[in-house]
C-alpha cells in the first residue's frame, strides 16, 4: 500500500490548533472521522482509546515525530492522517524533544498484519531526514499531499 | 570481540507493533553492546525505535538477534526472554 492510499487527504491538518497531546489527538481523530463519514460518538470513543493507548506508552519515537494509533471496532478500514505543529507538542517522546509531525493511524481490530505493514510504510518515510524536514516546512495541505506523492514515487529519495 | 547471535520467534498475535518495539529498544538500551536485529535480508539497529518498526514482524516471524560488546551474552539473554515472553502481552500461564 502506498502512503497516499493510507493518508486521507481531506483529514490532513497543516497547522494544529491544539497545543497539548490529548487535544492534538482529538483534533486529528475528529478530522479523520469527519473525512470518513464516521459518527461523532465513534470519534469520541476512538479518541479515548488513542489517549488510553498513549498513556500506556508514548508513541513519540524521537526526532520530532509521534505516531499515535489504535485498533478499534468502530474503524472499518485502515486510515491515517498527518498533522503539523510549528510550536511543537509534548508527547513525552523517547528523546524528550517536542513533536512537530504527528501521524495518526487507525486500524480495524482484526488485521494485525495490515497494521504492521502500514506502520512499516509510515516509518520507512519518517526515518528519512529529508521527508521529516520538508514536512515540517510545509504550510498547506496541498504541500503535504505533494510530499506524500513524491515519497511514494521516490521511496529512496 | 565476537558477535553472539540467537534466533527468536515472535509469539504474540499482534506481532512486533509499537509498544513491544519500544520495550525492546528500552531493554537493548540498558546494555553497552551493539544490538542488531535481522529478518531475512533486512538488518536494523535494535536500539533505534523507528528502524525496529521497519521489520514488520508479525506473529511467527523468526528474527535473529545479534549482540557485540562486553555484555553481549547478558543482552541476548534479556532480549530473547522479552520476545519469548510475548513482550508481556500474552496471558500469563496459570
gemmi code that builds the backbone of each chain (N, CA, C; Angstrom):
import gemmi

chains = {
    "A": [
        ("UNK", (0.842, -1.204, 0.000), (0.000, 0.000, 0.000), (0.876, 1.253, 0.000)),
        ("UNK", (0.461, 2.228, -0.802), (1.218, 3.482, -0.844), (0.800, 4.395, 0.311)),
        ("UNK", (1.712, 5.303, 0.666), (1.407, 6.265, 1.723), (0.192, 7.117, 1.330)),
        ("UNK", (0.113, 7.458, 0.035), (-1.003, 8.290, -0.438), (-2.340, 7.552, -0.361)),
        ("UNK", (-2.304, 6.233, -0.331), (-3.552, 5.475, -0.189), (-3.941, 5.336, 1.280)),
        ("UNK", (-2.940, 5.418, 2.139), (-3.168, 5.267, 3.571), (-3.658, 6.587, 4.192)),
        ("UNK", (-3.051, 7.692, 3.733), (-3.371, 9.001, 4.303), (-4.619, 9.570, 3.619)),
        ("UNK", (-5.617, 9.939, 4.417), (-6.844, 10.545, 3.893), (-6.590, 12.041, 3.722)),
        ("UNK", (-6.521, 12.468, 2.449), (-6.089, 13.838, 2.133), (-6.949, 14.892, 2.842)),
        ("UNK", (-8.263, 14.681, 2.863), (-9.158, 15.680, 3.454), (-8.934, 15.854, 4.957)),
        ("UNK", (-8.280, 14.887, 5.586), (-8.106, 14.940, 7.036), (-6.753, 15.515, 7.454)),
        ("UNK", (-5.922, 15.882, 6.476), (-4.601, 16.439, 6.790), (-4.756, 17.807, 7.466)),
        ("UNK", (-3.970, 18.039, 8.509), (-4.046, 19.317, 9.242), (-2.685, 20.019, 9.152)),
        ("UNK", (-2.569, 21.037, 8.292), (-1.260, 21.682, 8.092), (-0.799, 22.504, 9.299)),
        ("UNK", (-1.734, 22.950, 10.116), (-1.333, 23.638, 11.356), (-2.342, 23.295, 12.442)),
        ("UNK", (-1.869, 22.546, 13.429), (-2.749, 22.124, 14.516), (-3.163, 23.323, 15.361)),
        ("UNK", (-4.444, 23.374, 15.740), (-4.909, 24.412, 16.663), (-4.530, 24.028, 18.090)),
        ("UNK", (-4.552, 22.728, 18.383), (-4.265, 22.257, 19.741), (-2.772, 22.315, 20.028)),
        ("UNK", (-2.468, 22.518, 21.296), (-1.060, 22.599, 21.687), (-0.672, 21.520, 22.704)),
        ("UNK", (-1.675, 20.765, 23.187), (-1.367, 19.678, 24.127), (-1.679, 18.343, 23.462)),
        ("UNK", (-1.053, 17.275, 23.989), (-1.136, 15.953, 23.361), (-2.576, 15.477, 23.163)),
        ("UNK", (-3.382, 15.507, 24.231), (-4.747, 14.985, 24.107), (-5.576, 15.807, 23.132)),
        ("UNK", (-5.362, 17.117, 23.145), (-6.063, 17.995, 22.205), (-5.692, 17.675, 20.766)),
        ("UNK", (-4.407, 17.427, 20.537), (-3.926, 17.077, 19.197), (-4.580, 15.774, 18.735)),
        ("UNK", (-4.624, 14.797, 19.632), (-5.221, 13.506, 19.268), (-6.693, 13.690, 18.902)),
        ("UNK", (-7.429, 14.439, 19.719), (-8.860, 14.652, 19.436), (-9.054, 15.395, 18.118)),
        ("UNK", (-8.227, 16.414, 17.905), (-8.347, 17.209, 16.674), (-8.125, 16.323, 15.441)),
        ("UNK", (-7.133, 15.454, 15.536), (-6.812, 14.595, 14.383), (-7.859, 13.500, 14.181)),
        ("UNK", (-8.308, 12.890, 15.288), (-9.336, 11.850, 15.170), (-10.605, 12.460, 14.587)),
        ("UNK", (-10.984, 13.659, 15.053), (-12.195, 14.302, 14.539), (-12.077, 14.588, 13.040)),
        ("UNK", (-10.896, 15.037, 12.614), (-10.695, 15.331, 11.192), (-10.817, 14.059, 10.361)),
        ("UNK", (-10.220, 12.990, 10.856), (-10.253, 11.722, 10.116), (-11.675, 11.147, 10.117)),
        ("UNK", (-12.328, 11.229, 11.262), (-13.700, 10.704, 11.366), (-14.636, 11.469, 10.438)),
        ("UNK", (-14.497, 12.783, 10.398), (-15.354, 13.597, 9.525), (-15.109, 13.251, 8.057)),
        ("UNK", (-13.825, 13.117, 7.686), (-13.489, 12.817, 6.289), (-13.991, 11.439, 5.882)),
        ("UNK", (-14.133, 10.546, 6.864), (-14.550, 9.183, 6.539), (-16.022, 8.943, 6.853)),
        ("UNK", (-16.738, 9.988, 7.233), (-18.171, 9.860, 7.481), (-18.518, 9.064, 8.727)),
        ("UNK", (-17.646, 9.119, 9.734), (-17.943, 8.408, 10.975), (-18.709, 9.319, 11.918)),
        ("UNK", (-19.457, 8.698, 12.851), (-20.273, 9.490, 13.770), (-19.400, 10.155, 14.840)),
        ("UNK", (-19.970, 11.203, 15.430), (-19.265, 11.920, 16.492), (-19.037, 10.993, 17.693)),
        ("UNK", (-20.011, 10.126, 17.915), (-19.921, 9.177, 19.026), (-18.713, 8.234, 18.831)),
        ("UNK", (-18.586, 7.714, 17.606), (-17.446, 6.845, 17.310), (-16.137, 7.611, 17.452)),
        ("UNK", (-16.123, 8.855, 16.953), (-14.904, 9.668, 17.026), (-14.477, 9.851, 18.484)),
        ("UNK", (-15.455, 10.133, 19.346), (-15.131, 10.326, 20.765), (-14.577, 9.051, 21.395)),
        ("UNK", (-15.201, 7.918, 21.047), (-14.736, 6.638, 21.592), (-13.314, 6.336, 21.110)),
        ("UNK", (-13.052, 6.631, 19.835), (-11.721, 6.370, 19.277), (-10.672, 7.278, 19.935)),
        ("UNK", (-11.012, 8.550, 20.111), (-10.077, 9.470, 20.775), (-9.698, 8.954, 22.156)),
        ("UNK", (-10.716, 8.495, 22.900), (-10.457, 7.965, 24.238), (-9.487, 6.791, 24.180)),
        ("UNK", (-9.698, 5.890, 23.206), (-8.828, 4.716, 23.075), (-7.403, 5.120, 22.711)),
        ("UNK", (-7.272, 6.081, 21.799), (-5.921, 6.507, 21.388), (-5.188, 7.103, 22.592)),
        ("UNK", (-5.920, 7.923, 23.371), (-5.301, 8.551, 24.544), (-4.925, 7.499, 25.590)),
        ("UNK", (-5.817, 6.517, 25.787), (-5.514, 5.436, 26.744), (-4.281, 4.673, 26.290)),
        ("UNK", (-4.210, 4.411, 24.993), (-3.065, 3.703, 24.412), (-1.779, 4.510, 24.633)),
        ("UNK", (-1.894, 5.822, 24.424), (-0.727, 6.699, 24.559), (-0.247, 6.742, 26.013)),
        ("UNK", (-1.202, 6.653, 26.946), (-0.843, 6.660, 28.365), (-0.096, 5.395, 28.778)),
        ("UNK", (-0.318, 4.316, 28.038), (0.395, 3.061, 28.344), (1.840, 3.108, 27.878)),
        ("UNK", (2.117, 3.958, 26.915), (3.473, 4.064, 26.382), (3.461, 5.083, 25.261)),
        ("UNK", (4.348, 6.056, 25.330), (4.351, 7.127, 24.333), (4.682, 6.589, 22.949)),
        ("UNK", (4.031, 7.158, 21.935), (4.403, 6.845, 20.552), (5.265, 7.962, 19.966)),
        ("UNK", (5.848, 8.764, 20.860), (6.832, 9.746, 20.416), (8.147, 9.016, 20.178)),
        ("UNK", (8.424, 8.722, 18.901), (9.560, 7.864, 18.560), (10.879, 8.629, 18.533)),
        ("UNK", (10.812, 9.921, 18.777), (12.015, 10.740, 18.692), (12.082, 11.474, 17.362)),
        ("UNK", (13.053, 12.407, 17.256), (13.263, 13.204, 16.049), (12.029, 14.027, 15.662)),
        ("UNK", (11.250, 14.430, 16.663), (10.123, 15.328, 16.391), (8.899, 14.654, 15.808)),
        ("UNK", (8.836, 13.326, 15.941), (7.764, 12.570, 15.302), (6.990, 11.748, 16.331)),
        ("UNK", (5.670, 11.780, 16.250), (4.846, 10.864, 17.048), (3.851, 10.169, 16.124)),
        ("UNK", (3.558, 8.910, 16.443), (2.621, 8.138, 15.630), (1.575, 7.489, 16.539)),
        ("UNK", (0.665, 8.301, 17.103), (-0.397, 7.715, 17.924), (-1.279, 6.820, 17.052)),
        ("UNK", (-1.776, 5.748, 17.647), (-2.559, 4.806, 16.849), (-3.401, 3.943, 17.760)),
        ("UNK", (-4.393, 3.289, 17.165), (-5.211, 2.372, 17.934), (-5.911, 1.405, 16.990)),
        ("UNK", (-6.244, 0.225, 17.523), (-7.120, -0.706, 16.809), (-8.473, -0.634, 17.511)),
        ("UNK", (-9.521, -0.381, 16.750), (-10.831, -0.143, 17.379), (-11.947, -0.693, 16.490)),
        ("UNK", (-12.971, -1.324, 17.119), (-14.045, -1.935, 16.322), (-14.846, -0.946, 15.474)),
        ("UNK", (-14.853, 0.336, 15.857), (-15.603, 1.317, 15.064), (-14.885, 1.657, 13.751)),
        ("UNK", (-13.635, 1.203, 13.627), (-12.862, 1.517, 12.420), (-13.035, 0.375, 11.418)),
        ("UNK", (-13.602, 0.709, 10.270), (-13.929, -0.328, 9.289), (-12.801, -0.526, 8.275)),
        ("UNK", (-12.062, 0.535, 7.987), (-10.900, 0.341, 7.115), (-9.737, 1.191, 7.613)),
        ("UNK", (-8.529, 0.670, 7.403), (-7.342, 1.339, 7.938), (-7.178, 2.710, 7.289)),
        ("UNK", (-6.807, 3.705, 8.102), (-6.673, 5.061, 7.572), (-5.718, 5.858, 8.457)),
        ("UNK", (-5.058, 6.812, 7.824), (-4.117, 7.663, 8.558), (-4.316, 9.117, 8.178)),
        ("UNK", (-3.840, 9.992, 9.048), (-3.758, 11.400, 8.677), (-2.466, 11.980, 9.259)),
        ("UNK", (-2.061, 13.113, 8.691), (-0.821, 13.764, 9.115), (-1.138, 15.172, 9.590)),
        ("UNK", (-0.508, 15.596, 10.667), (-0.691, 16.962, 11.144), (0.656, 17.558, 11.522)),
        ("UNK", (0.699, 18.884, 11.468), (1.925, 19.621, 11.737), (1.681, 20.616, 12.858)),
        ("UNK", (2.650, 20.762, 13.721), (2.576, 21.807, 14.738), (3.856, 22.618, 14.652)),
        ("UNK", (3.754, 23.899, 14.369), (5.008, 24.662, 14.307), (5.534, 24.989, 15.694)),
        ("UNK", (4.632, 25.017, 16.697), (5.070, 25.311, 18.067), (5.703, 24.090, 18.735)),
        ("UNK", (5.293, 22.900, 18.307), (5.784, 21.680, 18.954), (4.852, 21.263, 20.082)),
        ("UNK", (4.690, 19.948, 20.253), (3.780, 19.394, 21.254), (4.558, 18.416, 22.125)),
        ("UNK", (4.256, 18.433, 23.422), (4.911, 17.493, 24.339), (4.193, 16.148, 24.271)),
        ("UNK", (4.846, 15.146, 23.716), (4.280, 13.799, 23.628), (5.001, 12.844, 24.569)),
        ("UNK", (5.779, 13.372, 25.500), (6.612, 12.511, 26.357), (7.443, 11.574, 25.490)),
        ("UNK", (8.032, 12.144, 24.442), (8.762, 11.345, 23.452), (9.996, 10.699, 24.071)),
        ("UNK", (10.437, 9.645, 23.406), (11.601, 8.878, 23.838), (12.814, 9.787, 24.078)),
        ("UNK", (13.019, 10.753, 23.173), (14.173, 11.652, 23.314), (13.790, 12.940, 24.056)),
        ("UNK", (12.571, 12.980, 24.577), (12.043, 14.100, 25.369), (11.892, 15.400, 24.573)),
        ("UNK", (12.161, 15.356, 23.285), (12.058, 16.557, 22.452), (10.605, 16.771, 22.025)),
        ("UNK", (10.237, 18.034, 21.730), (8.874, 18.296, 21.265), (8.601, 17.621, 19.911)),
        ("UNK", (7.317, 17.402, 19.654), (6.893, 16.734, 18.419), (6.303, 17.771, 17.462)),
        ("UNK", (6.769, 17.738, 16.217), (6.300, 18.692, 15.211), (5.470, 18.019, 14.122)),
        ("UNK", (5.630, 16.706, 13.985), (4.883, 15.954, 12.970), (4.176, 14.800, 13.670)),
        ("UNK", (2.855, 14.746, 13.490), (2.083, 13.672, 14.094), (1.380, 12.894, 12.982)),
        ("UNK", (1.569, 11.584, 12.996), (0.844, 10.716, 12.068), (-0.084, 9.852, 12.911)),
        ("UNK", (-1.387, 9.976, 12.644), (-2.383, 9.180, 13.374), (-2.781, 7.993, 12.498)),
        ("UNK", (-2.716, 6.800, 13.072), (-3.102, 5.601, 12.316), (-4.234, 4.881, 13.050)),
        ("UNK", (-5.351, 4.696, 12.363), (-6.495, 3.976, 12.941), (-6.686, 2.672, 12.181)),
        ("UNK", (-6.694, 1.560, 12.912), (-6.802, 0.244, 12.280), (-8.009, -0.514, 12.815)),
        ("UNK", (-8.630, -1.332, 11.957), (-9.637, -2.262, 12.464), (-8.963, -3.287, 13.383)),
        ("UNK", (-9.718, -3.892, 14.302), (-9.078, -4.744, 15.314), (-8.621, -6.106, 14.798)),
        ("UNK", (-9.109, -6.506, 13.629), (-8.952, -7.905, 13.218), (-7.870, -8.128, 12.159)),
        ("UNK", (-6.989, -7.142, 11.958), (-5.985, -7.317, 10.905), (-4.612, -6.807, 11.355)),
        ("UNK", (-4.004, -7.502, 12.336), (-2.728, -7.010, 12.883), (-1.609, -6.935, 11.846)),
        ("UNK", (-1.630, -7.823, 10.844), (-0.553, -7.806, 9.852), (-0.637, -6.563, 8.963)),
        ("UNK", (-1.862, -6.163, 8.627), (-2.035, -4.942, 7.839), (-1.578, -3.721, 8.649)),
        ("UNK", (-1.845, -3.750, 9.947), (-1.403, -2.673, 10.833), (0.131, -2.584, 10.824)),
        ("UNK", (0.794, -3.742, 10.951), (2.272, -3.757, 10.950), (2.822, -3.260, 9.614)),
        ("UNK", (2.174, -3.675, 8.515), (2.634, -3.256, 7.188), (2.480, -1.748, 7.022)),
        ("UNK", (1.403, -1.195, 7.566), (1.179, 0.242, 7.455), (2.173, 1.017, 8.313)),
        ("UNK", (2.485, 0.499, 9.494), (3.494, 1.140, 10.343), (4.858, 1.115, 9.643)),
        ("UNK", (5.170, 0.003, 9.002), (6.432, -0.100, 8.267), (6.487, 0.981, 7.196)),
        ("UNK", (5.381, 1.111, 6.471), (5.299, 2.115, 5.408), (5.530, 3.525, 5.980)),
        ("UNK", (4.817, 3.850, 7.048), (4.916, 5.185, 7.651), (6.357, 5.458, 8.112)),
        ("UNK", (6.975, 4.479, 8.772), (8.317, 4.722, 9.316), (9.402, 4.685, 8.254)),
        ("UNK", (9.140, 3.952, 7.171), (10.101, 3.961, 6.065), (10.285, 5.410, 5.569)),
        ("UNK", (9.200, 6.158, 5.546), (9.290, 7.551, 5.103), (9.768, 8.467, 6.237)),
        ("UNK", (9.208, 8.265, 7.435), (9.522, 9.173, 8.549), (10.977, 9.104, 8.986)),
        ("UNK", (11.636, 7.974, 8.751), (13.016, 7.877, 9.204), (13.957, 8.654, 8.287)),
        ("UNK", (13.453, 9.108, 7.135), (14.299, 9.884, 6.215), (14.344, 11.346, 6.647)),
        ("UNK", (15.552, 11.838, 6.858), (15.721, 13.216, 7.340), (15.008, 14.222, 6.436)),
        ("UNK", (15.147, 14.039, 5.128), (14.554, 14.994, 4.187), (13.033, 15.022, 4.268)),
        ("UNK", (12.440, 13.842, 4.389), (10.977, 13.781, 4.453), (10.481, 14.537, 5.685)),
        ("UNK", (11.133, 14.297, 6.827), (10.736, 14.996, 8.054), (10.948, 16.509, 7.913)),
        ("UNK", (12.089, 16.883, 7.335), (12.400, 18.315, 7.213), (11.370, 19.016, 6.327)),
        ("UNK", (11.070, 18.409, 5.165), (10.121, 19.040, 4.234), (8.714, 19.080, 4.831)),
        ("UNK", (8.356, 18.034, 5.582), (7.035, 18.044, 6.227), (6.941, 19.191, 7.229)),
        ("UNK", (8.001, 19.379, 7.974), (7.997, 20.453, 8.969), (7.885, 21.815, 8.325)),
        ("UNK", (8.418, 21.924, 7.089), (8.407, 23.212, 6.400), (7.105, 23.455, 5.635)),
        ("UNK", (6.334, 22.392, 5.410), (5.103, 22.533, 4.629), (4.083, 23.350, 5.414)),
        ("UNK", (3.401, 24.263, 4.731), (2.443, 25.109, 5.452), (1.012, 24.922, 4.956)),
        ("UNK", (0.822, 24.218, 3.849), (-0.530, 23.997, 3.344), (-0.791, 22.508, 3.145)),
        ("UNK", (-2.068, 22.172, 3.116), (-2.492, 20.792, 2.869), (-1.934, 20.312, 1.526)),
        ("UNK", (-1.964, 21.191, 0.518), (-1.513, 20.808, -0.822), (-0.029, 20.442, -0.806)),
        ("UNK", (0.768, 21.206, -0.078), (2.206, 20.903, 0.000), (2.434, 19.538, 0.639)),
        ("UNK", (1.666, 19.241, 1.673), (1.822, 17.954, 2.358), (1.400, 16.818, 1.432)),
        ("UNK", (0.304, 17.013, 0.701), (-0.150, 15.986, -0.254), (0.925, 15.753, -1.321)),
        ("UNK", (1.513, 16.846, -1.832), (2.589, 16.709, -2.836), (3.757, 15.898, -2.273)),
        ("UNK", (4.130, 16.183, -1.020), (5.252, 15.466, -0.387), (4.963, 13.975, -0.274)),
        ("UNK", (3.728, 13.648, 0.053), (3.341, 12.236, 0.189), (3.450, 11.533, -1.157)),
        ("UNK", (2.985, 12.194, -2.212), (3.068, 11.590, -3.547), (4.519, 11.440, -3.997)),
        ("UNK", (5.328, 12.454, -3.713), (6.759, 12.361, -4.047), (7.406, 11.201, -3.302)),
        ("UNK", (7.029, 11.042, -2.029), (7.609, 9.967, -1.215), (7.249, 8.600, -1.806)),
        ("UNK", (6.024, 8.479, -2.316), (5.602, 7.219, -2.943), (6.388, 6.941, -4.214)),
        ("UNK", (6.661, 8.011, -4.975), (7.329, 7.825, -6.269), (8.813, 7.574, -6.126)),
        ("UNK", (9.416, 8.252, -5.151), (10.865, 8.112, -4.955), (11.144, 7.648, -3.534)),
        ("UNK", (10.840, 6.386, -3.245), (10.955, 5.907, -1.864), (12.368, 6.030, -1.295)),
        ("UNK", (13.377, 6.073, -2.168), (14.739, 6.183, -1.650), (15.190, 7.625, -1.528)),
        ("UNK", (14.423, 8.547, -2.146), (14.858, 9.959, -2.188), (14.628, 10.590, -0.878)),
    ],
    "B": [
        ("UNK", (36.369, -8.655, 19.264), (35.297, -9.208, 20.091), (34.299, -9.952, 19.203)),
        ("UNK", (33.838, -11.063, 19.654), (32.983, -11.884, 18.793), (31.528, -11.419, 18.864)),
        ("UNK", (30.804, -11.765, 17.827), (29.382, -11.440, 17.760), (28.590, -12.666, 18.195)),
        ("UNK", (27.698, -12.467, 19.158), (26.811, -13.555, 19.566), (25.469, -13.385, 18.862)),
        ("UNK", (24.834, -14.497, 18.558), (23.550, -14.410, 17.857), (22.596, -15.467, 18.386)),
        ("UNK", (21.321, -15.162, 18.294), (20.308, -16.118, 18.719), (19.013, -15.868, 17.937)),
        ("UNK", (18.367, -16.936, 17.523), (17.085, -16.794, 16.823), (15.931, -16.786, 17.818)),
        ("UNK", (14.958, -15.921, 17.531), (13.743, -15.892, 18.348), (12.541, -15.871, 17.399)),
        ("UNK", (11.398, -16.304, 17.916), (10.155, -16.280, 17.134), (9.167, -15.358, 17.839)),
        ("UNK", (8.548, -14.471, 17.071), (7.558, -13.551, 17.653), (6.299, -14.346, 18.014)),
        ("UNK", (5.958, -14.427, 19.322), (4.848, -15.300, 19.724), (3.484, -14.604, 19.810)),
        ("UNK", (3.466, -13.294, 19.978), (2.176, -12.668, 20.276), (1.391, -12.341, 19.005)),
        ("UNK", (0.054, -12.493, 19.068), (-0.793, -12.345, 17.877), (-0.664, -10.990, 17.191)),
        ("UNK", (-0.404, -9.947, 17.962), (-0.329, -8.605, 17.358), (1.036, -8.336, 16.720)),
        ("UNK", (1.977, -9.243, 16.907), (3.299, -9.062, 16.304), (4.117, -7.993, 17.005)),
        ("UNK", (5.225, -7.619, 16.356), (6.122, -6.615, 16.928), (5.593, -5.224, 16.564)),
        ("UNK", (4.524, -4.809, 17.243), (3.965, -3.485, 16.980), (4.689, -2.466, 17.854)),
        ("UNK", (4.149, -1.254, 17.925), (4.910, -0.150, 18.508), (5.330, -0.391, 19.965)),
        ("UNK", (4.394, -0.845, 20.796), (4.725, -0.960, 22.220), (5.816, -2.002, 22.471)),
        ("UNK", (5.684, -3.198, 21.880), (6.796, -4.163, 22.012), (8.111, -3.636, 21.449)),
        ("UNK", (8.037, -2.902, 20.350), (9.270, -2.368, 19.755), (9.943, -1.392, 20.731)),
        ("UNK", (9.120, -0.565, 21.379), (9.648, 0.383, 22.366), (10.263, -0.368, 23.563)),
        ("UNK", (9.593, -1.442, 23.981), (10.125, -2.240, 25.093), (11.461, -2.859, 24.717)),
        ("UNK", (11.547, -3.340, 23.483), (12.778, -3.961, 23.002), (13.917, -2.937, 23.018)),
        ("UNK", (13.638, -1.749, 22.479), (14.647, -0.690, 22.413), (15.076, -0.272, 23.817)),
        ("UNK", (14.091, -0.214, 24.704), (14.348, 0.152, 26.080), (15.287, -0.864, 26.748)),
        ("UNK", (15.001, -2.138, 26.548), (15.840, -3.197, 27.113), (17.228, -3.181, 26.473)),
        ("UNK", (17.273, -3.069, 25.152), (18.562, -3.049, 24.439), (19.435, -1.895, 24.922)),
        ("UNK", (18.776, -0.779, 25.247), (19.497, 0.422, 25.656), (20.180, 0.297, 27.007)),
        ("UNK", (19.784, -0.728, 27.777), (20.418, -0.915, 29.088), (21.774, -1.584, 28.968)),
        ("UNK", (22.113, -2.032, 27.761), (23.383, -2.730, 27.571), (24.318, -1.903, 26.699)),
        ("UNK", (25.599, -2.095, 26.963), (26.611, -1.374, 26.174), (26.739, -1.941, 24.775)),
        ("UNK", (26.445, -3.231, 24.649), (26.688, -3.924, 23.382), (25.892, -3.311, 22.238)),
        ("UNK", (26.447, -3.453, 21.047), (25.792, -3.064, 19.819), (24.785, -4.163, 19.491)),
        ("UNK", (23.520, -3.803, 19.264), (22.477, -4.806, 19.032), (21.922, -4.659, 17.610)),
        ("UNK", (21.922, -5.748, 16.877), (21.302, -5.754, 15.557), (20.189, -6.797, 15.547)),
        ("UNK", (19.160, -6.519, 14.732), (18.061, -7.463, 14.591), (17.870, -7.729, 13.101)),
        ("UNK", (17.883, -9.010, 12.739), (17.794, -9.366, 11.322), (16.528, -10.165, 11.044)),
        ("UNK", (15.826, -9.756, 9.981), (14.712, -10.553, 9.456), (15.003, -10.759, 7.973)),
        ("UNK", (15.372, -11.957, 7.604), (15.760, -12.202, 6.207), (16.961, -11.352, 5.845)),
        ("UNK", (16.813, -10.538, 4.802), (17.931, -9.699, 4.360), (17.978, -8.357, 5.066)),
        ("UNK", (16.952, -8.075, 5.856), (16.855, -6.755, 6.460), (17.471, -6.763, 7.854)),
        ("UNK", (18.415, -5.853, 8.075), (19.056, -5.750, 9.381), (18.834, -4.340, 9.923)),
        ("UNK", (18.358, -4.256, 11.155), (18.127, -2.940, 11.752), (18.837, -2.834, 13.104)),
        ("UNK", (19.000, -1.595, 13.549), (19.613, -1.280, 14.833), (18.583, -1.528, 15.943)),
        ("UNK", (18.891, -2.437, 16.837), (17.963, -2.798, 17.909), (17.788, -1.725, 18.963)),
        ("UNK", (18.535, -0.624, 18.834), (18.356, 0.487, 19.779), (17.641, 1.666, 19.123)),
        ("UNK", (17.202, 1.490, 17.867), (16.536, 2.568, 17.141), (15.054, 2.208, 16.924)),
        ("UNK", (14.149, 2.915, 17.635), (12.738, 2.525, 17.586), (12.124, 2.611, 16.188)),
        ("UNK", (12.491, 3.641, 15.419), (11.910, 3.751, 14.077), (12.353, 2.586, 13.194)),
        ("UNK", (13.638, 2.220, 13.302), (14.131, 1.104, 12.492), (13.457, -0.204, 12.879)),
        ("UNK", (13.184, -0.367, 14.174), (12.533, -1.600, 14.617), (11.158, -1.773, 13.967)),
        ("UNK", (10.483, -0.643, 13.696), (9.160, -0.729, 13.065), (9.255, -1.165, 11.604)),
        ("UNK", (10.452, -1.087, 11.035), (10.627, -1.479, 9.632), (10.672, -2.999, 9.474)),
        ("UNK", (10.778, -3.725, 10.581), (10.879, -5.181, 10.495), (9.560, -5.827, 10.066)),
        ("UNK", (8.463, -5.144, 10.364), (7.139, -5.675, 10.007), (7.047, -7.146, 10.444)),
        ("UNK", (7.377, -7.385, 11.706), (7.476, -8.760, 12.211), (6.155, -9.209, 12.819)),
        ("UNK", (5.401, -9.985, 12.063), (4.111, -10.489, 12.540), (4.328, -11.749, 13.378)),
        ("UNK", (3.235, -12.248, 13.945), (3.312, -13.460, 14.765), (3.941, -14.602, 13.958)),
        ("UNK", (4.880, -15.301, 14.564), (5.535, -16.423, 13.892), (6.798, -16.054, 13.133)),
        ("UNK", (7.073, -14.756, 13.014), (8.282, -14.313, 12.311), (9.540, -14.703, 13.101)),
        ("UNK", (10.540, -15.202, 12.383), (11.823, -15.521, 13.018), (12.755, -14.315, 12.888)),
        ("UNK", (13.287, -13.882, 14.000), (14.259, -12.795, 13.999), (15.575, -13.320, 14.550)),
        ("UNK", (16.666, -12.838, 13.956), (17.963, -13.159, 14.534), (18.455, -11.952, 15.324)),
        ("UNK", (18.710, -12.168, 16.599), (19.261, -11.105, 17.440), (20.774, -11.248, 17.454)),
        ("UNK", (21.477, -10.156, 17.214), (22.939, -10.187, 17.242), (23.421, -9.165, 18.269)),
        ("UNK", (24.405, -9.544, 19.047), (24.956, -8.627, 20.039), (26.475, -8.679, 19.987)),
        ("UNK", (27.071, -7.489, 20.033), (28.532, -7.411, 20.028), (28.968, -6.403, 21.081)),
        ("UNK", (29.730, -6.879, 22.057), (30.182, -5.975, 23.103), (30.447, -6.739, 24.378)),
        ("UNK", (30.861, -6.014, 25.421), (31.280, -6.668, 26.657), (30.154, -7.398, 27.372)),
        ("UNK", (28.897, -6.941, 27.177), (27.778, -7.592, 27.864), (26.844, -8.278, 26.864)),
        ("UNK", (27.427, -8.745, 25.757), (26.620, -9.323, 24.670), (25.768, -10.502, 25.135)),
        ("UNK", (26.357, -11.380, 25.943), (25.615, -12.571, 26.366), (24.412, -12.184, 27.227)),
        ("UNK", (24.618, -11.255, 28.156), (23.521, -10.816, 29.017), (22.439, -10.105, 28.205)),
        ("UNK", (22.873, -9.301, 27.234), (21.918, -8.569, 26.393), (21.039, -9.551, 25.622)),
        ("UNK", (21.660, -10.560, 25.026), (20.891, -11.554, 24.261), (19.913, -12.289, 25.148)),
        ("UNK", (20.376, -12.624, 26.345), (19.522, -13.335, 27.305), (18.275, -12.497, 27.624)),
        ("UNK", (18.491, -11.217, 27.916), (17.382, -10.336, 28.289), (16.429, -10.121, 27.109)),
        ("UNK", (16.996, -9.896, 25.927), (16.158, -9.595, 24.759), (15.391, -10.837, 24.293)),
        ("UNK", (16.074, -11.982, 24.291), (15.402, -13.221, 23.881), (14.273, -13.543, 24.859)),
        ("UNK", (14.510, -13.287, 26.145), (13.480, -13.524, 27.157), (12.279, -12.608, 26.964)),
        ("UNK", (12.558, -11.361, 26.609), (11.487, -10.388, 26.369), (10.602, -10.845, 25.204)),
        ("UNK", (11.250, -11.268, 24.114), (10.490, -11.719, 22.942), (9.720, -12.996, 23.270)),
        ("UNK", (10.412, -13.966, 23.876), (9.768, -15.254, 24.170), (8.567, -15.077, 25.084)),
        ("UNK", (8.622, -14.086, 25.958), (7.506, -13.818, 26.860), (6.402, -13.002, 26.214)),
        ("UNK", (6.503, -12.803, 24.905), (5.453, -12.057, 24.206), (5.403, -10.591, 24.621)),
        ("UNK", (6.536, -10.052, 25.050), (6.645, -8.636, 25.451), (5.691, -8.297, 26.575)),
        ("UNK", (5.342, -9.301, 27.366), (4.426, -9.066, 28.478), (2.974, -8.915, 28.042)),
        ("UNK", (2.696, -9.210, 26.745), (1.333, -9.035, 26.250), (0.507, -10.314, 26.268)),
        ("UNK", (1.197, -11.447, 26.450), (0.480, -12.717, 26.420), (-0.134, -12.953, 27.804)),
        ("UNK", (-1.171, -13.741, 27.835), (-1.775, -14.078, 29.116), (-0.791, -14.935, 29.921)),
        ("UNK", (-0.551, -14.586, 31.172), (0.384, -15.363, 31.971), (-0.143, -16.779, 32.192)),
        ("UNK", (0.778, -17.706, 32.248), (0.355, -19.084, 32.476), (-0.093, -19.261, 33.915)),
        ("UNK", (-1.164, -19.984, 34.047), (-1.715, -20.142, 35.384), (-0.955, -21.232, 36.159)),
    ],
}
model = gemmi.Model(1)
for chain_id, residues in chains.items():
    chain = gemmi.Chain(chain_id)
    for i, (resn, *xyz) in enumerate(residues, 1):
        res = gemmi.Residue()
        res.name, res.seqid = resn, gemmi.SeqId(i, " ")
        for name, pos in zip(("N", "CA", "C"), xyz):
            atom = gemmi.Atom()
            atom.name, atom.element = name, gemmi.Element(name[0])
            atom.pos, atom.b_iso = gemmi.Position(*pos), 0.0
            res.add_atom(atom)
        chain.add_residue(res)
    model.add_chain(chain)
structure = gemmi.Structure()
structure.add_model(model)
structure.setup_entities()
